[in-house]
Amino acid sequence: MLDEASSALDTKNKQAVADYFRQAENTTVLSVAHDCEWLGFATRVVDMKEIQKT
């Protein structure tokens, strides 16, 4: 689980971190982020504002 993992990274280092996790086999990464650029590296994004309470 990554919590704001990209908050202090420049674009080059964000890419390096994303590449690291992408190449990891049999790995699921749950990442919490407000950084739209970081979200662009994801294969799936869940916007918590879109989830309705039931």
C-alpha positions as CSV (number, residue, x, y, z in Angstrom):
1,M,0.0,0.0,0.0
2,L,1.4,3.4,-1.0
3,D,0.1,6.6,0.6
4,E,1.0,9.6,-1.4
5,A,4.1,7.9,-2.7
6,S,4.7,10.5,-5.4
7,S,4.2,13.6,-3.3
8,A,7.9,14.6,-3.2
9,L,9.0,13.1,-6.5
10,D,9.7,14.8,-9.9
11,T,8.3,13.3,-13.1
12,K,11.4,11.2,-13.8
13,N,11.4,9.6,-10.3
14,K,7.6,9.1,-10.4
15,Q,8.1,7.1,-13.6
16,A,10.9,5.1,-12.0
17,V,8.7,4.1,-9.1
18,A,5.8,3.2,-11.4
19,D,8.1,1.1,-13.6
20,Y,9.4,-0.7,-10.5
21,F,6.0,-1.8,-9.4
22,R,4.8,-2.6,-13.0
23,Q,7.7,-5.1,-13.5
24,A,7.0,-6.8,-10.2
25,E,5.3,-10.1,-10.9
26,N,2.3,-11.3,-9.0
27,T,2.0,-7.9,-7.2
28,T,-1.0,-5.8,-6.5
29,V,-0.4,-2.2,-5.5
30,L,-3.0,-0.1,-3.7
31,S,-2.0,3.5,-3.9
32,V,-3.7,6.6,-2.4
33,A,-2.9,9.7,-4.3
34,H,-4.1,13.2,-5.2
35,D,-1.5,13.6,-7.9
36,C,-3.2,13.3,-11.3
37,E,0.1,12.5,-13.0
38,W,0.7,9.6,-10.6
39,L,-2.9,8.3,-11.2
40,G,-2.0,8.2,-14.9
41,F,0.4,5.3,-14.2
42,A,-2.4,3.1,-12.8
43,T,-4.3,0.4,-14.6
44,R,-7.4,1.1,-12.6
45,V,-8.5,4.2,-10.6
46,V,-11.3,4.3,-8.1
47,D,-12.5,7.9,-7.4
48,M,-13.8,7.8,-3.8
49,K,-16.1,10.8,-4.6
50,E,-17.9,8.5,-7.0
51,I,-18.7,5.8,-4.4
52,Q,-22.0,6.3,-2.8
53,K,-22.7,5.3,0.8
54,T,-25.4,2.7,1.1
